[in-house]
Amino acid sequence: MVPDSQISVIHHSLLAGPSLLQRRAEMQNLLTAMSTTEKGKGVLNSLGFSGWTVVDDEEMEFMIDLMDTLMI
């Protein structure tokens, strides 16, 4: 038996490594503001995204652990 797909609950994440830590706030601000400009809206639309949402570190760590668990 295969469960029904819930594709609408899948989220894409963009992670930045330690070398970009000093630019984290800048990147978050730029990405979350994309939906406020025509150019940004066009990029988001071409990706099939409505916008970016900031996720706290704890939630992201949980998602990473979940993906590791699912990739047995």
CHARMM internal coordinates of N, CA and C (Angstrom, degrees):
IC EDIT
DIST 1 N 1 CA 1.4433
DIST 1 CA 1 C 1.5320
ANGL 1 N 1 CA 1 C 107.94
DIST 1 C 2 N 1.3137
ANGL 1 CA 1 C 2 N 115.65
DIHE 1 N 1 CA 1 C 2 N 136.35
DIST 2 N 2 CA 1.4618
ANGL 1 C 2 N 2 CA 122.07
DIHE 1 CA 1 C 2 N 2 CA 179.35
DIST 2 CA 2 C 1.5197
ANGL 2 N 2 CA 2 C 108.37
DIHE 1 C 2 N 2 CA 2 C -112.05
DIST 2 C 3 N 1.3278
ANGL 2 CA 2 C 3 N 117.47
DIHE 2 N 2 CA 2 C 3 N 128.00
DIST 3 N 3 CA 1.4701
ANGL 2 C 3 N 3 CA 119.34
DIHE 2 CA 2 C 3 N 3 CA 179.45
DIST 3 CA 3 C 1.5221
ANGL 3 N 3 CA 3 C 111.43
DIHE 2 C 3 N 3 CA 3 C -69.71
DIST 3 C 4 N 1.3262
ANGL 3 CA 3 C 4 N 115.92
DIHE 3 N 3 CA 3 C 4 N 155.99
DIST 4 N 4 CA 1.4577
ANGL 3 C 4 N 4 CA 120.70
DIHE 3 CA 3 C 4 N 4 CA 175.10
DIST 4 CA 4 C 1.5227
ANGL 4 N 4 CA 4 C 109.44
DIHE 3 C 4 N 4 CA 4 C -62.88
DIST 4 C 5 N 1.3075
ANGL 4 CA 4 C 5 N 115.92
DIHE 4 N 4 CA 4 C 5 N 141.48
DIST 5 N 5 CA 1.4587
ANGL 4 C 5 N 5 CA 120.97
DIHE 4 CA 4 C 5 N 5 CA 177.74
DIST 5 CA 5 C 1.5207
ANGL 5 N 5 CA 5 C 110.70
DIHE 4 C 5 N 5 CA 5 C -73.84
DIST 5 C 6 N 1.3176
ANGL 5 CA 5 C 6 N 114.72
DIHE 5 N 5 CA 5 C 6 N 141.98
DIST 6 N 6 CA 1.4594
ANGL 5 C 6 N 6 CA 120.75
DIHE 5 CA 5 C 6 N 6 CA 174.28
DIST 6 CA 6 C 1.5275
ANGL 6 N 6 CA 6 C 107.88
DIHE 5 C 6 N 6 CA 6 C -123.48
DIST 6 C 7 N 1.3220
ANGL 6 CA 6 C 7 N 115.99
DIHE 6 N 6 CA 6 C 7 N 59.86
DIST 7 N 7 CA 1.4583
ANGL 6 C 7 N 7 CA 121.99
DIHE 6 CA 6 C 7 N 7 CA -175.65
DIST 7 CA 7 C 1.5195
ANGL 7 N 7 CA 7 C 112.34
DIHE 6 C 7 N 7 CA 7 C -57.03
DIST 7 C 8 N 1.3296
ANGL 7 CA 7 C 8 N 116.64
DIHE 7 N 7 CA 7 C 8 N -26.74
DIST 8 N 8 CA 1.4685
ANGL 7 C 8 N 8 CA 119.27
DIHE 7 CA 7 C 8 N 8 CA -178.50
DIST 8 CA 8 C 1.5257
ANGL 8 N 8 CA 8 C 112.84
DIHE 7 C 8 N 8 CA 8 C -69.46
DIST 8 C 9 N 1.3251
ANGL 8 CA 8 C 9 N 118.20
DIHE 8 N 8 CA 8 C 9 N -13.68
DIST 9 N 9 CA 1.4637
ANGL 8 C 9 N 9 CA 119.91
DIHE 8 CA 8 C 9 N 9 CA 179.89
DIST 9 CA 9 C 1.5233
ANGL 9 N 9 CA 9 C 112.32
DIHE 8 C 9 N 9 CA 9 C -95.70
DIST 9 C 10 N 1.3280
ANGL 9 CA 9 C 10 N 117.03
DIHE 9 N 9 CA 9 C 10 N 0.39
DIST 10 N 10 CA 1.4622
ANGL 9 C 10 N 10 CA 120.65
DIHE 9 CA 9 C 10 N 10 CA 178.10
DIST 10 CA 10 C 1.5209
ANGL 10 N 10 CA 10 C 108.85
DIHE 9 C 10 N 10 CA 10 C -81.95
DIST 10 C 11 N 1.3077
ANGL 10 CA 10 C 11 N 115.23
DIHE 10 N 10 CA 10 C 11 N 135.15
DIST 11 N 11 CA 1.4567
ANGL 10 C 11 N 11 CA 121.06
DIHE 10 CA 10 C 11 N 11 CA 179.55
DIST 11 CA 11 C 1.5202
ANGL 11 N 11 CA 11 C 109.43
DIHE 10 C 11 N 11 CA 11 C -120.67
DIST 11 C 12 N 1.3042
ANGL 11 CA 11 C 12 N 115.90
DIHE 11 N 11 CA 11 C 12 N 143.04
DIST 12 N 12 CA 1.4576
ANGL 11 C 12 N 12 CA 121.66
DIHE 11 CA 11 C 12 N 12 CA 174.55
DIST 12 CA 12 C 1.5246
ANGL 12 N 12 CA 12 C 107.75
DIHE 11 C 12 N 12 CA 12 C -94.55
DIST 12 C 13 N 1.3081
ANGL 12 CA 12 C 13 N 115.77
DIHE 12 N 12 CA 12 C 13 N 143.15
DIST 13 N 13 CA 1.4630
ANGL 12 C 13 N 13 CA 120.07
DIHE 12 CA 12 C 13 N 13 CA -179.24
DIST 13 CA 13 C 1.5132
ANGL 13 N 13 CA 13 C 110.19
DIHE 12 C 13 N 13 CA 13 C -124.52
DIST 13 C 14 N 1.2923
ANGL 13 CA 13 C 14 N 115.20
DIHE 13 N 13 CA 13 C 14 N 147.63
DIST 14 N 14 CA 1.4565
ANGL 13 C 14 N 14 CA 122.17
DIHE 13 CA 13 C 14 N 14 CA 174.49
DIST 14 CA 14 C 1.5221
ANGL 14 N 14 CA 14 C 105.98
DIHE 13 C 14 N 14 CA 14 C -119.37
DIST 14 C 15 N 1.3161
ANGL 14 CA 14 C 15 N 115.97
DIHE 14 N 14 CA 14 C 15 N 116.70
DIST 15 N 15 CA 1.4577
ANGL 14 C 15 N 15 CA 121.00
DIHE 14 CA 14 C 15 N 15 CA -179.53
DIST 15 CA 15 C 1.5187
ANGL 15 N 15 CA 15 C 109.33
DIHE 14 C 15 N 15 CA 15 C -108.64
DIST 15 C 16 N 1.3119
ANGL 15 CA 15 C 16 N 116.00
DIHE 15 N 15 CA 15 C 16 N 141.27
DIST 16 N 16 CA 1.4653
ANGL 15 C 16 N 16 CA 121.48
DIHE 15 CA 15 C 16 N 16 CA 177.36
DIST 16 CA 16 C 1.5278
ANGL 16 N 16 CA 16 C 108.45
DIHE 15 C 16 N 16 CA 16 C -113.60
DIST 16 C 17 N 1.3033
ANGL 16 CA 16 C 17 N 115.52
DIHE 16 N 16 CA 16 C 17 N 136.27
DIST 17 N 17 CA 1.4609
ANGL 16 C 17 N 17 CA 120.67
DIHE 16 CA 16 C 17 N 17 CA -178.98
DIST 17 CA 17 C 1.5167
ANGL 17 N 17 CA 17 C 112.57
DIHE 16 C 17 N 17 CA 17 C -77.16
DIST 17 C 18 N 1.3194
ANGL 17 CA 17 C 18 N 115.50
DIHE 17 N 17 CA 17 C 18 N 174.73
DIST 18 N 18 CA 1.4694
ANGL 17 C 18 N 18 CA 121.47
DIHE 17 CA 17 C 18 N 18 CA -176.51
DIST 18 CA 18 C 1.5295
ANGL 18 N 18 CA 18 C 114.48
DIHE 17 C 18 N 18 CA 18 C -56.14
DIST 18 C 19 N 1.3187
ANGL 18 CA 18 C 19 N 117.51
DIHE 18 N 18 CA 18 C 19 N -30.15
DIST 19 N 19 CA 1.4688
ANGL 18 C 19 N 19 CA 119.10
DIHE 18 CA 18 C 19 N 19 CA -178.32
DIST 19 CA 19 C 1.5293
ANGL 19 N 19 CA 19 C 112.27
DIHE 18 C 19 N 19 CA 19 C -69.15
DIST 19 C 20 N 1.3336
ANGL 19 CA 19 C 20 N 117.72
DIHE 19 N 19 CA 19 C 20 N -15.25
DIST 20 N 20 CA 1.4679
ANGL 19 C 20 N 20 CA 121.36
DIHE 19 CA 19 C 20 N 20 CA 179.45
DIST 20 CA 20 C 1.5247
ANGL 20 N 20 CA 20 C 112.82
DIHE 19 C 20 N 20 CA 20 C -105.71
DIST 20 C 21 N 1.3266
ANGL 20 CA 20 C 21 N 116.98
DIHE 20 N 20 CA 20 C 21 N 8.54
DIST 21 N 21 CA 1.4579
ANGL 20 C 21 N 21 CA 121.05
DIHE 20 CA 20 C 21 N 21 CA -177.01
DIST 21 CA 21 C 1.5237
ANGL 21 N 21 CA 21 C 112.66
DIHE 20 C 21 N 21 CA 21 C -55.68
DIST 21 C 22 N 1.3159
ANGL 21 CA 21 C 22 N 118.03
DIHE 21 N 21 CA 21 C 22 N -39.07
DIST 22 N 22 CA 1.4634
ANGL 21 C 22 N 22 CA 121.25
DIHE 21 CA 21 C 22 N 22 CA -178.21
DIST 22 CA 22 C 1.5283
ANGL 22 N 22 CA 22 C 112.56
DIHE 21 C 22 N 22 CA 22 C -69.26
DIST 22 C 23 N 1.3342
ANGL 22 CA 22 C 23 N 117.46
DIHE 22 N 22 CA 22 C 23 N -14.29
DIST 23 N 23 CA 1.4763
ANGL 22 C 23 N 23 CA 121.50
DIHE 22 CA 22 C 23 N 23 CA 179.51
DIST 23 CA 23 C 1.5263
ANGL 23 N 23 CA 23 C 112.51
DIHE 22 C 23 N 23 CA 23 C -109.47
DIST 23 C 24 N 1.3297
ANGL 23 CA 23 C 24 N 116.83
DIHE 23 N 23 CA 23 C 24 N 9.43
DIST 24 N 24 CA 1.4633
ANGL 23 C 24 N 24 CA 121.85
DIHE 23 CA 23 C 24 N 24 CA -175.48
DIST 24 CA 24 C 1.5321
ANGL 24 N 24 CA 24 C 112.59
DIHE 23 C 24 N 24 CA 24 C -55.97
DIST 24 C 25 N 1.3124
ANGL 24 CA 24 C 25 N 117.30
DIHE 24 N 24 CA 24 C 25 N -52.13
DIST 25 N 25 CA 1.4713
ANGL 24 C 25 N 25 CA 121.15
DIHE 24 CA 24 C 25 N 25 CA -178.20
DIST 25 CA 25 C 1.5255
ANGL 25 N 25 CA 25 C 110.86
DIHE 24 C 25 N 25 CA 25 C -61.75
DIST 25 C 26 N 1.3190
ANGL 25 CA 25 C 26 N 116.65
DIHE 25 N 25 CA 25 C 26 N -41.20
DIST 26 N 26 CA 1.4694
ANGL 25 C 26 N 26 CA 120.95
DIHE 25 CA 25 C 26 N 26 CA 178.91
DIST 26 CA 26 C 1.5256
ANGL 26 N 26 CA 26 C 110.90
DIHE 25 C 26 N 26 CA 26 C -61.17
DIST 26 C 27 N 1.3415
ANGL 26 CA 26 C 27 N 117.11
DIHE 26 N 26 CA 26 C 27 N -45.84
DIST 27 N 27 CA 1.4567
ANGL 26 C 27 N 27 CA 120.40
DIHE 26 CA 26 C 27 N 27 CA -179.69
DIST 27 CA 27 C 1.5246
ANGL 27 N 27 CA 27 C 110.99
DIHE 26 C 27 N 27 CA 27 C -66.27
DIST 27 C 28 N 1.3395
ANGL 27 CA 27 C 28 N 117.52
DIHE 27 N 27 CA 27 C 28 N -40.74
DIST 28 N 28 CA 1.4592
ANGL 27 C 28 N 28 CA 120.53
DIHE 27 CA 27 C 28 N 28 CA 177.90
DIST 28 CA 28 C 1.5238
ANGL 28 N 28 CA 28 C 110.69
DIHE 27 C 28 N 28 CA 28 C -60.23
DIST 28 C 29 N 1.3212
ANGL 28 CA 28 C 29 N 116.37
DIHE 28 N 28 CA 28 C 29 N -44.12
DIST 29 N 29 CA 1.4681
ANGL 28 C 29 N 29 CA 120.14
DIHE 28 CA 28 C 29 N 29 CA -179.70
DIST 29 CA 29 C 1.5252
ANGL 29 N 29 CA 29 C 111.77
DIHE 28 C 29 N 29 CA 29 C -64.33
DIST 29 C 30 N 1.3244
ANGL 29 CA 29 C 30 N 116.86
DIHE 29 N 29 CA 29 C 30 N -42.56
DIST 30 N 30 CA 1.4666
ANGL 29 C 30 N 30 CA 120.24
DIHE 29 CA 29 C 30 N 30 CA 179.76
DIST 30 CA 30 C 1.5222
ANGL 30 N 30 CA 30 C 111.60
DIHE 29 C 30 N 30 CA 30 C -65.19
DIST 30 C 31 N 1.3266
ANGL 30 CA 30 C 31 N 116.38
DIHE 30 N 30 CA 30 C 31 N -44.63
DIST 31 N 31 CA 1.4683
ANGL 30 C 31 N 31 CA 119.44
DIHE 30 CA 30 C 31 N 31 CA -177.97
DIST 31 CA 31 C 1.5235
ANGL 31 N 31 CA 31 C 111.91
DIHE 30 C 31 N 31 CA 31 C -68.34
DIST 31 C 32 N 1.3217
ANGL 31 CA 31 C 32 N 117.69
DIHE 31 N 31 CA 31 C 32 N -43.47
DIST 32 N 32 CA 1.4675
ANGL 31 C 32 N 32 CA 119.46
DIHE 31 CA 31 C 32 N 32 CA -178.22
DIST 32 CA 32 C 1.5205
ANGL 32 N 32 CA 32 C 112.11
DIHE 31 C 32 N 32 CA 32 C -71.10
DIST 32 C 33 N 1.3334
ANGL 32 CA 32 C 33 N 117.84
DIHE 32 N 32 CA 32 C 33 N -19.65
DIST 33 N 33 CA 1.4713
ANGL 32 C 33 N 33 CA 121.73
DIHE 32 CA 32 C 33 N 33 CA 178.87
DIST 33 CA 33 C 1.5286
ANGL 33 N 33 CA 33 C 112.37
DIHE 32 C 33 N 33 CA 33 C -89.94
DIST 33 C 34 N 1.3137
ANGL 33 CA 33 C 34 N 118.29
DIHE 33 N 33 CA 33 C 34 N -4.24
DIST 34 N 34 CA 1.4676
ANGL 33 C 34 N 34 CA 120.48
DIHE 33 CA 33 C 34 N 34 CA -177.06
DIST 34 CA 34 C 1.5261
ANGL 34 N 34 CA 34 C 112.81
DIHE 33 C 34 N 34 CA 34 C -56.19
DIST 34 C 35 N 1.3089
ANGL 34 CA 34 C 35 N 117.40
DIHE 34 N 34 CA 34 C 35 N -35.14
DIST 35 N 35 CA 1.4642
ANGL 34 C 35 N 35 CA 120.07
DIHE 34 CA 34 C 35 N 35 CA -176.54
DIST 35 CA 35 C 1.5218
ANGL 35 N 35 CA 35 C 113.17
DIHE 34 C 35 N 35 CA 35 C -74.42
DIST 35 C 36 N 1.3218
ANGL 35 CA 35 C 36 N 117.20
DIHE 35 N 35 CA 35 C 36 N 0.48
DIST 36 N 36 CA 1.4690
ANGL 35 C 36 N 36 CA 120.67
DIHE 35 CA 35 C 36 N 36 CA -178.52
DIST 36 CA 36 C 1.5209
ANGL 36 N 36 CA 36 C 113.03
DIHE 35 C 36 N 36 CA 36 C -98.68
DIST 36 C 37 N 1.3462
ANGL 36 CA 36 C 37 N 117.26
DIHE 36 N 36 CA 36 C 37 N -4.98
DIST 37 N 37 CA 1.4646
ANGL 36 C 37 N 37 CA 120.19
DIHE 36 CA 36 C 37 N 37 CA 178.97
DIST 37 CA 37 C 1.5294
ANGL 37 N 37 CA 37 C 109.97
DIHE 36 C 37 N 37 CA 37 C -122.80
DIST 37 C 38 N 1.3100
ANGL 37 CA 37 C 38 N 116.94
DIHE 37 N 37 CA 37 C 38 N 154.09
DIST 38 N 38 CA 1.4624
ANGL 37 C 38 N 38 CA 120.66
DIHE 37 CA 37 C 38 N 38 CA 178.94
DIST 38 CA 38 C 1.5265
ANGL 38 N 38 CA 38 C 111.12
DIHE 37 C 38 N 38 CA 38 C -61.79
DIST 38 C 39 N 1.3349
ANGL 38 CA 38 C 39 N 117.42
DIHE 38 N 38 CA 38 C 39 N -43.53
DIST 39 N 39 CA 1.4642
ANGL 38 C 39 N 39 CA 120.65
DIHE 38 CA 38 C 39 N 39 CA 179.65
DIST 39 CA 39 C 1.5289
ANGL 39 N 39 CA 39 C 110.13
DIHE 38 C 39 N 39 CA 39 C -62.99
DIST 39 C 40 N 1.3193
ANGL 39 CA 39 C 40 N 116.30
DIHE 39 N 39 CA 39 C 40 N -45.42
DIST 40 N 40 CA 1.4594
ANGL 39 C 40 N 40 CA 120.86
DIHE 39 CA 39 C 40 N 40 CA 178.91
DIST 40 CA 40 C 1.5187
ANGL 40 N 40 CA 40 C 111.95
DIHE 39 C 40 N 40 CA 40 C -62.26
DIST 40 C 41 N 1.3345
ANGL 40 CA 40 C 41 N 116.57
DIHE 40 N 40 CA 40 C 41 N -42.79
DIST 41 N 41 CA 1.4632
ANGL 40 C 41 N 41 CA 120.93
DIHE 40 CA 40 C 41 N 41 CA 177.72
DIST 41 CA 41 C 1.5223
ANGL 41 N 41 CA 41 C 110.85
DIHE 40 C 41 N 41 CA 41 C -60.98
DIST 41 C 42 N 1.3404
ANGL 41 CA 41 C 42 N 116.58
DIHE 41 N 41 CA 41 C 42 N -38.40
DIST 42 N 42 CA 1.4591
ANGL 41 C 42 N 42 CA 120.59
DIHE 41 CA 41 C 42 N 42 CA 178.71
DIST 42 CA 42 C 1.5195
ANGL 42 N 42 CA 42 C 111.90
DIHE 41 C 42 N 42 CA 42 C -64.16
DIST 42 C 43 N 1.3172
ANGL 42 CA 42 C 43 N 116.28
DIHE 42 N 42 CA 42 C 43 N -42.37
DIST 43 N 43 CA 1.4704
ANGL 42 C 43 N 43 CA 120.52
DIHE 42 CA 42 C 43 N 43 CA 178.47
DIST 43 CA 43 C 1.5242
ANGL 43 N 43 CA 43 C 109.69
DIHE 42 C 43 N 43 CA 43 C -64.43
DIST 43 C 44 N 1.3251
ANGL 43 CA 43 C 44 N 116.47
DIHE 43 N 43 CA 43 C 44 N -48.07
DIST 44 N 44 CA 1.4656
ANGL 43 C 44 N 44 CA 120.48
DIHE 43 CA 43 C 44 N 44 CA 179.42
DIST 44 CA 44 C 1.5265
ANGL 44 N 44 CA 44 C 110.96
DIHE 43 C 44 N 44 CA 44 C -59.07
DIST 44 C 45 N 1.3191
ANGL 44 CA 44 C 45 N 116.13
DIHE 44 N 44 CA 44 C 45 N -43.95
DIST 45 N 45 CA 1.4592
ANGL 44 C 45 N 45 CA 120.75
DIHE 44 CA 44 C 45 N 45 CA 179.83
DIST 45 CA 45 C 1.5218
ANGL 45 N 45 CA 45 C 111.26
DIHE 44 C 45 N 45 CA 45 C -61.53
DIST 45 C 46 N 1.3273
ANGL 45 CA 45 C 46 N 117.32
DIHE 45 N 45 CA 45 C 46 N -42.16
DIST 46 N 46 CA 1.4676
ANGL 45 C 46 N 46 CA 120.31
DIHE 45 CA 45 C 46 N 46 CA -179.56
DIST 46 CA 46 C 1.5270
ANGL 46 N 46 CA 46 C 111.58
DIHE 45 C 46 N 46 CA 46 C -65.90
DIST 46 C 47 N 1.3303
ANGL 46 CA 46 C 47 N 116.63
DIHE 46 N 46 CA 46 C 47 N -25.53
DIST 47 N 47 CA 1.4642
ANGL 46 C 47 N 47 CA 121.06
DIHE 46 CA 46 C 47 N 47 CA 176.79
DIST 47 CA 47 C 1.5321
ANGL 47 N 47 CA 47 C 112.24
DIHE 46 C 47 N 47 CA 47 C -86.98
DIST 47 C 48 N 1.3244
ANGL 47 CA 47 C 48 N 115.76
DIHE 47 N 47 CA 47 C 48 N -10.51
DIST 48 N 48 CA 1.4551
ANGL 47 C 48 N 48 CA 119.80
DIHE 47 CA 47 C 48 N 48 CA -175.85
DIST 48 CA 48 C 1.5181
ANGL 48 N 48 CA 48 C 112.77
DIHE 47 C 48 N 48 CA 48 C 79.00
DIST 48 C 49 N 1.3421
ANGL 48 CA 48 C 49 N 116.33
DIHE 48 N 48 CA 48 C 49 N 21.60
DIST 49 N 49 CA 1.4669
ANGL 48 C 49 N 49 CA 122.66
DIHE 48 CA 48 C 49 N 49 CA -178.99
DIST 49 CA 49 C 1.5227
ANGL 49 N 49 CA 49 C 109.53
DIHE 48 C 49 N 49 CA 49 C -104.60
DIST 49 C 50 N 1.3221
ANGL 49 CA 49 C 50 N 116.16
DIHE 49 N 49 CA 49 C 50 N 150.17
DIST 50 N 50 CA 1.4644
ANGL 49 C 50 N 50 CA 119.67
DIHE 49 CA 49 C 50 N 50 CA 172.87
DIST 50 CA 50 C 1.5290
ANGL 50 N 50 CA 50 C 110.16
DIHE 49 C 50 N 50 CA 50 C -96.05
DIST 50 C 51 N 1.3221
ANGL 50 CA 50 C 51 N 116.96
DIHE 50 N 50 CA 50 C 51 N -19.68
DIST 51 N 51 CA 1.4611
ANGL 50 C 51 N 51 CA 120.94
DIHE 50 CA 50 C 51 N 51 CA 179.29
DIST 51 CA 51 C 1.5115
ANGL 51 N 51 CA 51 C 110.67
DIHE 50 C 51 N 51 CA 51 C 165.73
DIST 51 C 52 N 1.3194
ANGL 51 CA 51 C 52 N 115.49
DIHE 51 N 51 CA 51 C 52 N 177.64
DIST 52 N 52 CA 1.4590
ANGL 51 C 52 N 52 CA 122.70
DIHE 51 CA 51 C 52 N 52 CA 177.91
DIST 52 CA 52 C 1.5182
ANGL 52 N 52 CA 52 C 108.93
DIHE 51 C 52 N 52 CA 52 C -106.22
DIST 52 C 53 N 1.3183
ANGL 52 CA 52 C 53 N 116.42
DIHE 52 N 52 CA 52 C 53 N 145.93
DIST 53 N 53 CA 1.4557
ANGL 52 C 53 N 53 CA 123.02
DIHE 52 CA 52 C 53 N 53 CA 176.12
DIST 53 CA 53 C 1.5150
ANGL 53 N 53 CA 53 C 108.69
DIHE 52 C 53 N 53 CA 53 C -125.64
DIST 53 C 54 N 1.3143
ANGL 53 CA 53 C 54 N 116.97
DIHE 53 N 53 CA 53 C 54 N 133.79
DIST 54 N 54 CA 1.4624
ANGL 53 C 54 N 54 CA 121.05
DIHE 53 CA 53 C 54 N 54 CA 178.16
DIST 54 CA 54 C 1.5302
ANGL 54 N 54 CA 54 C 108.34
DIHE 53 C 54 N 54 CA 54 C -74.99
DIST 54 C 55 N 1.3194
ANGL 54 CA 54 C 55 N 115.71
DIHE 54 N 54 CA 54 C 55 N 131.86
DIST 55 N 55 CA 1.4592
ANGL 54 C 55 N 55 CA 122.65
DIHE 54 CA 54 C 55 N 55 CA 178.08
DIST 55 CA 55 C 1.5225
ANGL 55 N 55 CA 55 C 107.61
DIHE 54 C 55 N 55 CA 55 C -114.50
DIST 55 C 56 N 1.3312
ANGL 55 CA 55 C 56 N 116.69
DIHE 55 N 55 CA 55 C 56 N 135.66
DIST 56 N 56 CA 1.4684
ANGL 55 C 56 N 56 CA 117.88
DIHE 55 CA 55 C 56 N 56 CA -178.96
DIST 56 CA 56 C 1.5316
ANGL 56 N 56 CA 56 C 110.56
DIHE 55 C 56 N 56 CA 56 C -73.08
DIST 56 C 57 N 1.3202
ANGL 56 CA 56 C 57 N 115.97
DIHE 56 N 56 CA 56 C 57 N 162.25
DIST 57 N 57 CA 1.4588
ANGL 56 C 57 N 57 CA 122.09
DIHE 56 CA 56 C 57 N 57 CA -174.85
DIST 57 CA 57 C 1.5262
ANGL 57 N 57 CA 57 C 112.64
DIHE 56 C 57 N 57 CA 57 C -58.53
DIST 57 C 58 N 1.3203
ANGL 57 CA 57 C 58 N 117.17
DIHE 57 N 57 CA 57 C 58 N -40.75
DIST 58 N 58 CA 1.4617
ANGL 57 C 58 N 58 CA 121.08
DIHE 57 CA 57 C 58 N 58 CA -178.24
DIST 58 CA 58 C 1.5309
ANGL 58 N 58 CA 58 C 111.39
DIHE 57 C 58 N 58 CA 58 C -62.74
DIST 58 C 59 N 1.3299
ANGL 58 CA 58 C 59 N 116.63
DIHE 58 N 58 CA 58 C 59 N -42.94
DIST 59 N 59 CA 1.4636
ANGL 58 C 59 N 59 CA 120.23
DIHE 58 CA 58 C 59 N 59 CA 178.80
DIST 59 CA 59 C 1.5259
ANGL 59 N 59 CA 59 C 110.96
DIHE 58 C 59 N 59 CA 59 C -65.85
DIST 59 C 60 N 1.3279
ANGL 59 CA 59 C 60 N 117.28
DIHE 59 N 59 CA 59 C 60 N -38.73
DIST 60 N 60 CA 1.4582
ANGL 59 C 60 N 60 CA 120.49
DIHE 59 CA 59 C 60 N 60 CA 179.35
DIST 60 CA 60 C 1.5283
ANGL 60 N 60 CA 60 C 110.72
DIHE 59 C 60 N 60 CA 60 C -67.14
DIST 60 C 61 N 1.3300
ANGL 60 CA 60 C 61 N 117.70
DIHE 60 N 60 CA 60 C 61 N -41.07
DIST 61 N 61 CA 1.4592
ANGL 60 C 61 N 61 CA 120.68
DIHE 60 CA 60 C 61 N 61 CA 177.44
DIST 61 CA 61 C 1.5234
ANGL 61 N 61 CA 61 C 110.81
DIHE 60 C 61 N 61 CA 61 C -60.92
DIST 61 C 62 N 1.3390
ANGL 61 CA 61 C 62 N 116.91
DIHE 61 N 61 CA 61 C 62 N -39.05
DIST 62 N 62 CA 1.4548
ANGL 61 C 62 N 62 CA 120.99
DIHE 61 CA 61 C 62 N 62 CA 176.98
DIST 62 CA 62 C 1.5223
ANGL 62 N 62 CA 62 C 110.55
DIHE 61 C 62 N 62 CA 62 C -61.85
DIST 62 C 63 N 1.3289
ANGL 62 CA 62 C 63 N 117.21
DIHE 62 N 62 CA 62 C 63 N -44.63
DIST 63 N 63 CA 1.4653
ANGL 62 C 63 N 63 CA 120.89
DIHE 62 CA 62 C 63 N 63 CA -179.64
DIST 63 CA 63 C 1.5257
ANGL 63 N 63 CA 63 C 111.24
DIHE 62 C 63 N 63 CA 63 C -63.73
DIST 63 C 64 N 1.3277
ANGL 63 CA 63 C 64 N 117.07
DIHE 63 N 63 CA 63 C 64 N -39.60
DIST 64 N 64 CA 1.4605
ANGL 63 C 64 N 64 CA 120.83
DIHE 63 CA 63 C 64 N 64 CA 178.58
DIST 64 CA 64 C 1.5241
ANGL 64 N 64 CA 64 C 109.80
DIHE 63 C 64 N 64 CA 64 C -64.32
DIST 64 C 65 N 1.3319
ANGL 64 CA 64 C 65 N 116.87
DIHE 64 N 64 CA 64 C 65 N -45.20
DIST 65 N 65 CA 1.4687
ANGL 64 C 65 N 65 CA 121.00
DIHE 64 CA 64 C 65 N 65 CA 177.82
DIST 65 CA 65 C 1.5163
ANGL 65 N 65 CA 65 C 111.15
DIHE 64 C 65 N 65 CA 65 C -60.92
DIST 65 C 66 N 1.3300
ANGL 65 CA 65 C 66 N 117.21
DIHE 65 N 65 CA 65 C 66 N -40.47
DIST 66 N 66 CA 1.4597
ANGL 65 C 66 N 66 CA 121.42
DIHE 65 CA 65 C 66 N 66 CA 179.00
DIST 66 CA 66 C 1.5319
ANGL 66 N 66 CA 66 C 110.69
DIHE 65 C 66 N 66 CA 66 C -62.86
DIST 66 C 67 N 1.3159
ANGL 66 CA 66 C 67 N 117.09
DIHE 66 N 66 CA 66 C 67 N -44.95
DIST 67 N 67 CA 1.4646
ANGL 66 C 67 N 67 CA 120.77
DIHE 66 CA 66 C 67 N 67 CA 179.51
DIST 67 CA 67 C 1.5338
ANGL 67 N 67 CA 67 C 110.40
DIHE 66 C 67 N 67 CA 67 C -63.65
DIST 67 C 68 N 1.3330
ANGL 67 CA 67 C 68 N 117.19
DIHE 67 N 67 CA 67 C 68 N -41.22
DIST 68 N 68 CA 1.4651
ANGL 67 C 68 N 68 CA 120.04
DIHE 67 CA 67 C 68 N 68 CA 176.98
DIST 68 CA 68 C 1.5240
ANGL 68 N 68 CA 68 C 110.16
DIHE 67 C 68 N 68 CA 68 C -59.91
DIST 68 C 69 N 1.3145
ANGL 68 CA 68 C 69 N 117.59
DIHE 68 N 68 CA 68 C 69 N -41.57
DIST 69 N 69 CA 1.4597
ANGL 68 C 69 N 69 CA 122.08
DIHE 68 CA 68 C 69 N 69 CA -179.40
DIST 69 CA 69 C 1.5269
ANGL 69 N 69 CA 69 C 111.09
DIHE 68 C 69 N 69 CA 69 C -65.68
DIST 69 C 70 N 1.3233
ANGL 69 CA 69 C 70 N 116.76
DIHE 69 N 69 CA 69 C 70 N -39.65
DIST 70 N 70 CA 1.4664
ANGL 69 C 70 N 70 CA 120.80
DIHE 69 CA 69 C 70 N 70 CA -177.61
DIST 70 CA 70 C 1.5335
ANGL 70 N 70 CA 70 C 112.90
DIHE 69 C 70 N 70 CA 70 C -73.52
DIST 70 C 71 N 1.3088
ANGL 70 CA 70 C 71 N 117.75
DIHE 70 N 70 CA 70 C 71 N -16.61
DIST 71 N 71 CA 1.4686
ANGL 70 C 71 N 71 CA 121.29
DIHE 70 CA 70 C 71 N 71 CA -176.69
DIST 71 CA 71 C 1.5263
ANGL 71 N 71 CA 71 C 111.00
DIHE 70 C 71 N 71 CA 71 C -96.86
DIST 71 C 72 N 1.2959
ANGL 71 CA 71 C 72 N 116.49
DIHE 71 N 71 CA 71 C 72 N 45.38
DIST 72 N 72 CA 1.4717
ANGL 71 C 72 N 72 CA 121.78
DIHE 71 CA 71 C 72 N 72 CA -179.24
DIST 72 CA 72 C 1.5051
ANGL 72 N 72 CA 72 C 110.15
DIHE 71 C 72 N 72 CA 72 C -68.75
END
COOR INIT
IC SEED 1 N 1 CA 1 C
IC BUILD
